[in-house]
Amino acid sequence: MKKEDMKKKIVRAFTLVEMLVVLLVISVLILLFIPNLSKQKETVKNTGNGAVVKVVNSQAELYRLDHTDDVTLGKLVSNGNITQKQADAYNEYYKKNTTESREIPS
């Protein structure tokens, strides 16, 4: 009776080859998706910078209503209308999108 009990307790497990195949498949999937995610990150950043451009242009319009001199990014930053980070995002957007014309000089 003990021999029959021993035969029933055989446990199936993954072999080393099966584990290597699974790891290979996972590695290939990671290699395919990681570059795509970095491209998406750049697209999201560019879209965010486009939104900052709209904010900066709105702040420039408000500046023009209150002042008689020309608007520059430096004046907007010094008056507290925009932050330096927004000014940097504005410049970065126009560096990458050279086909569009800037409304506000640096």
GUPA-381306 format. One record per atom (N, C-alpha, C): residue number from 1; atom name; x, y, z. Coordinates in nm, 4 decimals, always signed. Example, Ala and Ser with C-alpha at 12.3 -4.5 7.8 and 13.67 -1.06 7.14 Angstrom:
REM GUPA-381306
@k 1 | a N | X +1.3190 | Y -0.5690 | Z +0.7800
@k 1 | a CA | X +1.2300 | Y -0.4500 | Z +0.7800
@k 1 | a C | X +1.3200 | Y -0.3300 | Z +0.7800
@k 2 | a N | X +1.2850 | Y -0.2250 | Z +0.7080
@k 2 | a CA | X +1.3670 | Y -0.1060 | Z +0.7140
@k 2 | a C | X +1.2900 | Y +0.0030 | Z +0.7870
***
This chain:
REM GUPA-381306
@k 1 | a N | X +0.0802 | Y -0.1178 | Z +0.0000
@k 1 | a CA | X +0.0000 | Y +0.0000 | Z +0.0000
@k 1 | a C | X +0.0858 | Y +0.1261 | Z +0.0000
@k 2 | a N | X +0.2008 | Y +0.1220 | Z +0.0554
@k 2 | a CA | X +0.2880 | Y +0.2371 | Z +0.0580
@k 2 | a C | X +0.3390 | Y +0.2714 | Z -0.0818
@k 3 | a N | X +0.3598 | Y +0.1745 | Z -0.1657
@k 3 | a CA | X +0.4058 | Y +0.2002 | Z -0.3013
@k 3 | a C | X +0.2987 | Y +0.2740 | Z -0.3806
@k 4 | a N | X +0.1738 | Y +0.2386 | Z -0.3584
@k 4 | a CA | X +0.0652 | Y +0.3080 | Z -0.4274
@k 4 | a C | X +0.0549 | Y +0.4533 | Z -0.3809
@k 5 | a N | X +0.0742 | Y +0.4786 | Z -0.2522
@k 5 | a CA | X +0.0718 | Y +0.6150 | Z -0.1999
@k 5 | a C | X +0.1863 | Y +0.6975 | Z -0.2588
@k 6 | a N | X +0.3005 | Y +0.6374 | Z -0.2784
@k 6 | a CA | X +0.4154 | Y +0.7067 | Z -0.3345
@k 6 | a C | X +0.3875 | Y +0.7475 | Z -0.4786
@k 7 | a N | X +0.3193 | Y +0.6630 | Z -0.5544
@k 7 | a CA | X +0.2898 | Y +0.6932 | Z -0.6931
@k 7 | a C | X +0.1907 | Y +0.8095 | Z -0.7036
@k 8 | a N | X +0.0998 | Y +0.8226 | Z -0.6097
@k 8 | a CA | X +0.0003 | Y +0.9292 | Z -0.6128
@k 8 | a C | X +0.0604 | Y +1.0649 | Z -0.5781
@k 9 | a N | X +0.1718 | Y +1.0679 | Z -0.5087
@k 9 | a CA | X +0.2298 | Y +1.1929 | Z -0.4636
@k 9 | a C | X +0.3268 | Y +1.2553 | Z -0.5653
@k 10 | a N | X +0.3300 | Y +1.2085 | Z -0.6843
@k 10 | a CA | X +0.4165 | Y +1.2680 | Z -0.7864
@k 10 | a C | X +0.3601 | Y +1.4059 | Z -0.8215
@k 11 | a N | X +0.4443 | Y +1.5066 | Z -0.8102
@k 11 | a CA | X +0.4029 | Y +1.6448 | Z -0.8336
@k 11 | a C | X +0.4647 | Y +1.6937 | Z -0.9638
@k 12 | a N | X +0.3785 | Y +1.7535 | Z -1.0465
@k 12 | a CA | X +0.4284 | Y +1.8093 | Z -1.1725
@k 12 | a C | X +0.4810 | Y +1.9504 | Z -1.1456
@k 13 | a N | X +0.5934 | Y +1.9827 | Z -1.2041
@k 13 | a CA | X +0.6517 | Y +2.1155 | Z -1.1871
@k 13 | a C | X +0.7087 | Y +2.1608 | Z -1.3218
@k 14 | a N | X +0.7393 | Y +2.2907 | Z -1.3300
@k 14 | a CA | X +0.7995 | Y +2.3427 | Z -1.4520
@k 14 | a C | X +0.9424 | Y +2.2917 | Z -1.4637
@k 15 | a N | X +0.9809 | Y +2.2600 | Z -1.5845
@k 15 | a CA | X +1.1189 | Y +2.2199 | Z -1.6066
@k 15 | a C | X +1.2022 | Y +2.3453 | Z -1.6311
@k 16 | a N | X +1.3300 | Y +2.3284 | Z -1.6280
@k 16 | a CA | X +1.4211 | Y +2.4409 | Z -1.6498
@k 16 | a C | X +1.4026 | Y +2.4990 | Z -1.7902
@k 17 | a N | X +1.3823 | Y +2.4155 | Z -1.8871
@k 17 | a CA | X +1.3632 | Y +2.4613 | Z -2.0249
@k 17 | a C | X +1.2351 | Y +2.5447 | Z -2.0359
@k 18 | a N | X +1.1295 | Y +2.5008 | Z -1.9721
@k 18 | a CA | X +1.0043 | Y +2.5780 | Z -1.9756
@k 18 | a C | X +1.0226 | Y +2.7151 | Z -1.9095
@k 19 | a N | X +1.0948 | Y +2.7199 | Z -1.8001
@k 19 | a CA | X +1.1203 | Y +2.8478 | Z -1.7333
@k 19 | a C | X +1.2037 | Y +2.9398 | Z -1.8217
@k 20 | a N | X +1.3017 | Y +2.8852 | Z -1.8907
@k 20 | a CA | X +1.3848 | Y +2.9668 | Z -1.9803
@k 20 | a C | X +1.3027 | Y +3.0219 | Z -2.0974
@k 21 | a N | X +1.2114 | Y +2.9433 | Z -2.1494
@k 21 | a CA | X +1.1254 | Y +2.9897 | Z -2.2581
@k 21 | a C | X +1.0359 | Y +3.1043 | Z -2.2098
@k 22 | a N | X +0.9803 | Y +3.0909 | Z -2.0913
@k 22 | a CA | X +0.8965 | Y +3.1974 | Z -2.0358
@k 22 | a C | X +0.9786 | Y +3.3248 | Z -2.0161
@k 23 | a N | X +1.0979 | Y +3.3142 | Z -1.9621
@k 23 | a CA | X +1.1844 | Y +3.4300 | Z -1.9437
@k 23 | a C | X +1.2234 | Y +3.4943 | Z -2.0769
@k 24 | a N | X +1.2458 | Y +3.4120 | Z -2.1784
@k 24 | a CA | X +1.2779 | Y +3.4642 | Z -2.3111
@k 24 | a C | X +1.1612 | Y +3.5440 | Z -2.3676
@k 25 | a N | X +1.0411 | Y +3.4926 | Z -2.3552
@k 25 | a CA | X +0.9224 | Y +3.5620 | Z -2.4055
@k 25 | a C | X +0.9027 | Y +3.6945 | Z -2.3321
@k 26 | a N | X +0.9182 | Y +3.6946 | Z -2.2007
@k 26 | a CA | X +0.9045 | Y +3.8171 | Z -2.1224
@k 26 | a C | X +1.0112 | Y +3.9188 | Z -2.1632
@k 27 | a N | X +1.1327 | Y +3.8737 | Z -2.1843
@k 27 | a CA | X +1.2410 | Y +3.9637 | Z -2.2248
@k 27 | a C | X +1.2126 | Y +4.0276 | Z -2.3595
@k 28 | a N | X +1.1633 | Y +3.9505 | Z -2.4539
@k 28 | a CA | X +1.1307 | Y +4.0042 | Z -2.5865
@k 28 | a C | X +1.0189 | Y +4.1074 | Z -2.5759
@k 29 | a N | X +0.9180 | Y +4.0799 | Z -2.4962
@k 29 | a CA | X +0.8088 | Y +4.1762 | Z -2.4777
@k 29 | a C | X +0.8590 | Y +4.3065 | Z -2.4157
@k 30 | a N | X +0.9470 | Y +4.2969 | Z -2.3192
@k 30 | a CA | X +1.0034 | Y +4.4170 | Z -2.2564
@k 30 | a C | X +1.0837 | Y +4.4971 | Z -2.3592
@k 31 | a N | X +1.1616 | Y +4.4288 | Z -2.4401
@k 31 | a CA | X +1.2410 | Y +4.4986 | Z -2.5420
@k 31 | a C | X +1.1527 | Y +4.5685 | Z -2.6449
@k 32 | a N | X +1.0344 | Y +4.5160 | Z -2.6688
@k 32 | a CA | X +0.9439 | Y +4.5788 | Z -2.7644
@k 32 | a C | X +0.8719 | Y +4.6994 | Z -2.7046
@k 33 | a N | X +0.8368 | Y +4.6950 | Z -2.5767
@k 33 | a CA | X +0.7534 | Y +4.7992 | Z -2.5176
@k 33 | a C | X +0.8307 | Y +4.9160 | Z -2.4581
@k 34 | a N | X +0.9510 | Y +4.8962 | Z -2.4094
@k 34 | a CA | X +1.0258 | Y +5.0046 | Z -2.3444
@k 34 | a C | X +1.0549 | Y +5.1194 | Z -2.4409
@k 35 | a N | X +1.1047 | Y +5.0965 | Z -2.5617
@k 35 | a CA | X +1.1266 | Y +5.2106 | Z -2.6531
@k 35 | a C | X +0.9971 | Y +5.2839 | Z -2.6872
@k 36 | a N | X +0.8869 | Y +5.2131 | Z -2.6989
@k 36 | a CA | X +0.7591 | Y +5.2763 | Z -2.7294
@k 36 | a C | X +0.7148 | Y +5.3661 | Z -2.6147
@k 37 | a N | X +0.7388 | Y +5.3253 | Z -2.4912
@k 37 | a CA | X +0.7015 | Y +5.4074 | Z -2.3761
@k 37 | a C | X +0.7823 | Y +5.5363 | Z -2.3715
@k 38 | a N | X +0.9105 | Y +5.5304 | Z -2.4089
@k 38 | a CA | X +0.9916 | Y +5.6524 | Z -2.4069
@k 38 | a C | X +0.9453 | Y +5.7495 | Z -2.5148
@k 39 | a N | X +0.8974 | Y +5.7005 | Z -2.6277
@k 39 | a CA | X +0.8427 | Y +5.7888 | Z -2.7313
@k 39 | a C | X +0.7146 | Y +5.8547 | Z -2.6819
@k 40 | a N | X +0.6330 | Y +5.7807 | Z -2.6106
@k 40 | a CA | X +0.5090 | Y +5.8359 | Z -2.5574
@k 40 | a C | X +0.5390 | Y +5.9444 | Z -2.4542
@k 41 | a N | X +0.6424 | Y +5.9248 | Z -2.3757
@k 41 | a CA | X +0.6796 | Y +6.0237 | Z -2.2746
@k 41 | a C | X +0.7162 | Y +6.1555 | Z -2.3419
@k 42 | a N | X +0.7879 | Y +6.1492 | Z -2.4519
@k 42 | a CA | X +0.8263 | Y +6.2703 | Z -2.5254
@k 42 | a C | X +0.7043 | Y +6.3398 | Z -2.5842
@k 43 | a N | X +0.6085 | Y +6.2635 | Z -2.6330
@k 43 | a CA | X +0.4855 | Y +6.3204 | Z -2.6876
@k 43 | a C | X +0.4054 | Y +6.3915 | Z -2.5791
@k 44 | a N | X +0.3966 | Y +6.3303 | Z -2.4632
@k 44 | a CA | X +0.3233 | Y +6.3909 | Z -2.3521
@k 44 | a C | X +0.3916 | Y +6.5203 | Z -2.3072
@k 45 | a N | X +0.5240 | Y +6.5178 | Z -2.3021
@k 45 | a CA | X +0.5973 | Y +6.6380 | Z -2.2608
@k 45 | a C | X +0.5750 | Y +6.7511 | Z -2.3606
@k 46 | a N | X +0.5762 | Y +6.7210 | Z -2.4889
@k 46 | a CA | X +0.5550 | Y +6.8234 | Z -2.5917
@k 46 | a C | X +0.4128 | Y +6.8796 | Z -2.5832
@k 47 | a N | X +0.3151 | Y +6.7952 | Z -2.5561
@k 47 | a CA | X +0.1769 | Y +6.8412 | Z -2.5404
@k 47 | a C | X +0.1645 | Y +6.9334 | Z -2.4188
@k 48 | a N | X +0.2305 | Y +6.8979 | Z -2.3106
@k 48 | a CA | X +0.2308 | Y +6.9821 | Z -2.1914
@k 48 | a C | X +0.2947 | Y +7.1169 | Z -2.2176
@k 49 | a N | X +0.4048 | Y +7.1159 | Z -2.2918
@k 49 | a CA | X +0.4698 | Y +7.2428 | Z -2.3269
@k 49 | a C | X +0.3797 | Y +7.3280 | Z -2.4159
@k 50 | a N | X +0.3000 | Y +7.2635 | Z -2.5014
@k 50 | a CA | X +0.2040 | Y +7.3372 | Z -2.5836
@k 50 | a C | X +0.0999 | Y +7.4074 | Z -2.4978
@k 51 | a N | X +0.0597 | Y +7.3438 | Z -2.3901
@k 51 | a CA | X -0.0354 | Y +7.4061 | Z -2.2979
@k 51 | a C | X +0.0292 | Y +7.5244 | Z -2.2262
@k 52 | a N | X +0.1573 | Y +7.5108 | Z -2.1930
@k 52 | a CA | X +0.2291 | Y +7.6211 | Z -2.1283
@k 52 | a C | X +0.2379 | Y +7.7410 | Z -2.2230
@k 53 | a N | X +0.2550 | Y +7.7146 | Z -2.3518
@k 53 | a CA | X +0.2605 | Y +7.8232 | Z -2.4505
@k 53 | a C | X +0.1312 | Y +7.9045 | Z -2.4465
@k 54 | a N | X +0.0183 | Y +7.8365 | Z -2.4355
@k 54 | a CA | X -0.1099 | Y +7.9075 | Z -2.4284
@k 54 | a C | X -0.1186 | Y +7.9924 | Z -2.3015
@k 55 | a N | X -0.0695 | Y +7.9396 | Z -2.1899
@k 55 | a CA | X -0.0704 | Y +8.0149 | Z -2.0649
@k 55 | a C | X +0.0184 | Y +8.1390 | Z -2.0770
@k 56 | a N | X +0.1368 | Y +8.1212 | Z -2.1337
@k 56 | a CA | X +0.2300 | Y +8.2336 | Z -2.1481
@k 56 | a C | X +0.1706 | Y +8.3397 | Z -2.2401
@k 57 | a N | X +0.1075 | Y +8.2972 | Z -2.3492
@k 57 | a CA | X +0.0445 | Y +8.3943 | Z -2.4400
@k 57 | a C | X -0.0688 | Y +8.4694 | Z -2.3704
@k 58 | a N | X -0.1445 | Y +8.4016 | Z -2.2871
@k 58 | a CA | X -0.2515 | Y +8.4684 | Z -2.2115
@k 58 | a C | X -0.1933 | Y +8.5700 | Z -2.1138
@k 59 | a N | X -0.0869 | Y +8.5322 | Z -2.0465
@k 59 | a CA | X -0.0226 | Y +8.6247 | Z -1.9531
@k 59 | a C | X +0.0378 | Y +8.7448 | Z -2.0265
@k 60 | a N | X +0.0865 | Y +8.7221 | Z -2.1480
@k 60 | a CA | X +0.1404 | Y +8.8327 | Z -2.2276
@k 60 | a C | X +0.0294 | Y +8.9313 | Z -2.2652
@k 61 | a N | X -0.0874 | Y +8.8783 | Z -2.2969
@k 61 | a CA | X -0.2011 | Y +8.9668 | Z -2.3280
@k 61 | a C | X -0.2389 | Y +9.0506 | Z -2.2060
@k 62 | a N | X -0.2410 | Y +8.9878 | Z -2.0890
@k 62 | a CA | X -0.2713 | Y +9.0623 | Z -1.9668
@k 62 | a C | X -0.1652 | Y +9.1692 | Z -1.9398
@k 63 | a N | X -0.0389 | Y +9.1372 | Z -1.9671
@k 63 | a CA | X +0.0703 | Y +9.2337 | Z -1.9485
@k 63 | a C | X +0.0516 | Y +9.3523 | Z -2.0420
@k 64 | a N | X +0.0139 | Y +9.3250 | Z -2.1662
@k 64 | a CA | X -0.0068 | Y +9.4324 | Z -2.2648
@k 64 | a C | X -0.1192 | Y +9.5270 | Z -2.2229
@k 65 | a N | X -0.2193 | Y +9.4733 | Z -2.1543
@k 65 | a CA | X -0.3294 | Y +9.5585 | Z -2.1083
@k 65 | a C | X -0.2851 | Y +9.6554 | Z -1.9986
@k 66 | a N | X -0.1883 | Y +9.6153 | Z -1.9175
@k 66 | a CA | X -0.1444 | Y +9.6967 | Z -1.8046
@k 66 | a C | X -0.0228 | Y +9.7837 | Z -1.8334
@k 67 | a N | X +0.0530 | Y +9.7505 | Z -1.9375
@k 67 | a CA | X +0.1790 | Y +9.8207 | Z -1.9637
@k 67 | a C | X +0.1839 | Y +9.8701 | Z -2.1079
@k 68 | a N | X +0.2674 | Y +9.9705 | Z -2.1305
@k 68 | a CA | X +0.2796 | Y +10.0246 | Z -2.2662
@k 68 | a C | X +0.4010 | Y +9.9701 | Z -2.3398
@k 69 | a N | X +0.4976 | Y +9.9118 | Z -2.2682
@k 69 | a CA | X +0.6179 | Y +9.8606 | Z -2.3337
@k 69 | a C | X +0.5956 | Y +9.7212 | Z -2.3921
@k 70 | a N | X +0.6932 | Y +9.6755 | Z -2.4707
@k 70 | a CA | X +0.6841 | Y +9.5447 | Z -2.5350
@k 70 | a C | X +0.6979 | Y +9.4322 | Z -2.4325
@k 71 | a N | X +0.6369 | Y +9.3210 | Z -2.4640
@k 71 | a CA | X +0.6398 | Y +9.2043 | Z -2.3753
@k 71 | a C | X +0.7573 | Y +9.1149 | Z -2.4116
@k 72 | a N | X +0.8302 | Y +9.0695 | Z -2.3096
@k 72 | a CA | X +0.9325 | Y +8.9656 | Z -2.3272
@k 72 | a C | X +0.9139 | Y +8.8631 | Z -2.2166
@k 73 | a N | X +0.9733 | Y +8.7480 | Z -2.2372
@k 73 | a CA | X +0.9654 | Y +8.6445 | Z -2.1335
@k 73 | a C | X +1.0307 | Y +8.6919 | Z -2.0038
@k 74 | a N | X +1.1412 | Y +8.7629 | Z -2.0180
@k 74 | a CA | X +1.2117 | Y +8.8126 | Z -1.9001
@k 74 | a C | X +1.1246 | Y +8.9057 | Z -1.8171
@k 75 | a N | X +1.0494 | Y +8.9920 | Z -1.8842
@k 75 | a CA | X +0.9603 | Y +9.0838 | Z -1.8120
@k 75 | a C | X +0.8464 | Y +9.0077 | Z -1.7450
@k 76 | a N | X +0.7933 | Y +8.9074 | Z -1.8136
@k 76 | a CA | X +0.6849 | Y +8.8287 | Z -1.7543
@k 76 | a C | X +0.7322 | Y +8.7549 | Z -1.6291
@k 77 | a N | X +0.8550 | Y +8.7024 | Z -1.6347
@k 77 | a CA | X +0.9098 | Y +8.6308 | Z -1.5198
@k 77 | a C | X +0.9375 | Y +8.7289 | Z -1.4058
@k 78 | a N | X +0.9974 | Y +8.8441 | Z -1.4371
@k 78 | a CA | X +1.0329 | Y +8.9398 | Z -1.3309
@k 78 | a C | X +0.9091 | Y +9.0004 | Z -1.2655
@k 79 | a N | X +0.7998 | Y +9.0141 | Z -1.3399
@k 79 | a CA | X +0.6758 | Y +9.0664 | Z -1.2821
@k 79 | a C | X +0.5962 | Y +8.9598 | Z -1.2075
@k 80 | a N | X +0.6350 | Y +8.8343 | Z -1.2201
@k 80 | a CA | X +0.5639 | Y +8.7268 | Z -1.1513
@k 80 | a C | X +0.4434 | Y +8.6752 | Z -1.2282
@k 81 | a N | X +0.4308 | Y +8.7140 | Z -1.3566
@k 81 | a CA | X +0.3198 | Y +8.6631 | Z -1.4375
@k 81 | a C | X +0.3367 | Y +8.5150 | Z -1.4688
@k 82 | a N | X +0.4610 | Y +8.4732 | Z -1.4918
@k 82 | a CA | X +0.4918 | Y +8.3322 | Z -1.5185
@k 82 | a C | X +0.6152 | Y +8.2946 | Z -1.4374
@k 83 | a N | X +0.6378 | Y +8.1654 | Z -1.4244
@k 83 | a CA | X +0.7574 | Y +8.1178 | Z -1.3541
@k 83 | a C | X +0.8695 | Y +8.0951 | Z -1.4548
@k 84 | a N | X +0.9891 | Y +8.0806 | Z -1.4027
@k 84 | a CA | X +1.1036 | Y +8.0524 | Z -1.4903
@k 84 | a C | X +1.0863 | Y +7.9164 | Z -1.5581
@k 85 | a N | X +1.0258 | Y +7.8236 | Z -1.4878
@k 85 | a CA | X +1.0016 | Y +7.6907 | Z -1.5450
@k 85 | a C | X +0.9072 | Y +7.7002 | Z -1.6658
@k 86 | a N | X +0.8061 | Y +7.7858 | Z -1.6553
@k 86 | a CA | X +0.7148 | Y +7.8055 | Z -1.7681
@k 86 | a C | X +0.7871 | Y +7.8712 | Z -1.8847
@k 87 | a N | X +0.8751 | Y +7.9657 | Z -1.8562
@k 87 | a CA | X +0.9525 | Y +8.0307 | Z -1.9619
@k 87 | a C | X +1.0432 | Y +7.9295 | Z -2.0320
@k 88 | a N | X +1.1036 | Y +7.8407 | Z -1.9531
@k 88 | a CA | X +1.1894 | Y +7.7371 | Z -2.0115
@k 88 | a C | X +1.1081 | Y +7.6415 | Z -2.0984
@k 89 | a N | X +0.9886 | Y +7.6042 | Z -2.0525
@k 89 | a CA | X +0.9022 | Y +7.5154 | Z -2.1312
@k 89 | a C | X +0.8585 | Y +7.5846 | Z -2.2604
@k 90 | a N | X +0.8330 | Y +7.7149 | Z -2.2539
@k 90 | a CA | X +0.7965 | Y +7.7934 | Z -2.3723
@k 90 | a C | X +0.9094 | Y +7.7897 | Z -2.4754
@k 91 | a N | X +1.0321 | Y +7.8148 | Z -2.4294
@k 91 | a CA | X +1.1479 | Y +7.8113 | Z -2.5193
@k 91 | a C | X +1.1705 | Y +7.6716 | Z -2.5764
@k 92 | a N | X +1.1553 | Y +7.5695 | Z -2.4927
@k 92 | a CA | X +1.1752 | Y +7.4313 | Z -2.5374
@k 92 | a C | X +1.0731 | Y +7.3929 | Z -2.6443
@k 93 | a N | X +0.9497 | Y +7.4376 | Z -2.6268
@k 93 | a CA | X +0.8453 | Y +7.4068 | Z -2.7243
@k 93 | a C | X +0.8818 | Y +7.4629 | Z -2.8612
@k 94 | a N | X +0.9298 | Y +7.5869 | Z -2.8652
@k 94 | a CA | X +0.9613 | Y +7.6476 | Z -2.9943
@k 94 | a C | X +1.0934 | Y +7.5971 | Z -3.0516
@k 95 | a N | X +1.1794 | Y +7.5398 | Z -2.9706
@k 95 | a CA | X +1.2996 | Y +7.4752 | Z -3.0243
@k 95 | a C | X +1.2619 | Y +7.3493 | Z -3.1011
@k 96 | a N | X +1.1629 | Y +7.2761 | Z -3.0489
@k 96 | a CA | X +1.1223 | Y +7.1500 | Z -3.1133
@k 96 | a C | X +1.0233 | Y +7.1721 | Z -3.2263
@k 97 | a N | X +0.9471 | Y +7.2800 | Z -3.2199
@k 97 | a CA | X +0.8463 | Y +7.3087 | Z -3.3217
@k 97 | a C | X +0.8860 | Y +7.4358 | Z -3.3958
@k 98 | a N | X +0.9845 | Y +7.4222 | Z -3.4831
@k 98 | a CA | X +1.0404 | Y +7.5380 | Z -3.5503
@k 98 | a C | X +0.9484 | Y +7.5944 | Z -3.6578
@k 99 | a N | X +0.8446 | Y +7.5212 | Z -3.6965
@k 99 | a CA | X +0.7551 | Y +7.5700 | Z -3.8020
@k 99 | a C | X +0.6609 | Y +7.6775 | Z -3.7495
@k 100 | a N | X +0.6391 | Y +7.6823 | Z -3.6179
@k 100 | a CA | X +0.5498 | Y +7.7829 | Z -3.5611
@k 100 | a C | X +0.6287 | Y +7.9075 | Z -3.5252
@k 101 | a N | X +0.5639 | Y +8.0225 | Z -3.5372
@k 101 | a CA | X +0.6330 | Y +8.1475 | Z -3.5049
@k 101 | a C | X +0.6042 | Y +8.1878 | Z -3.3604
@k 102 | a N | X +0.7033 | Y +8.2422 | Z -3.2965
@k 102 | a CA | X +0.6917 | Y +8.2853 | Z -3.1571
@k 102 | a C | X +0.6210 | Y +8.4189 | Z -3.1510
@k 103 | a N | X +0.5345 | Y +8.4336 | Z -3.0537
@k 103 | a CA | X +0.4671 | Y +8.5607 | Z -3.0327
@k 103 | a C | X +0.5439 | Y +8.6500 | Z -2.9350
@k 104 | a N | X +0.6171 | Y +8.5869 | Z -2.8448
@k 104 | a CA | X +0.6860 | Y +8.6621 | Z -2.7404
@k 104 | a C | X +0.8358 | Y +8.6366 | Z -2.7503
@k 105 | a N | X +0.9162 | Y +8.7409 | Z -2.7640
@k 105 | a CA | X +1.0607 | Y +8.7195 | Z -2.7670
@k 105 | a C | X +1.1160 | Y +8.6893 | Z -2.6281
@k 106 | a N | X +1.2336 | Y +8.6325 | Z -2.6260
@k 106 | a CA | X +1.2978 | Y +8.6039 | Z -2.4973
@k 106 | a C | X +1.3430 | Y +8.7317 | Z -2.4401
***
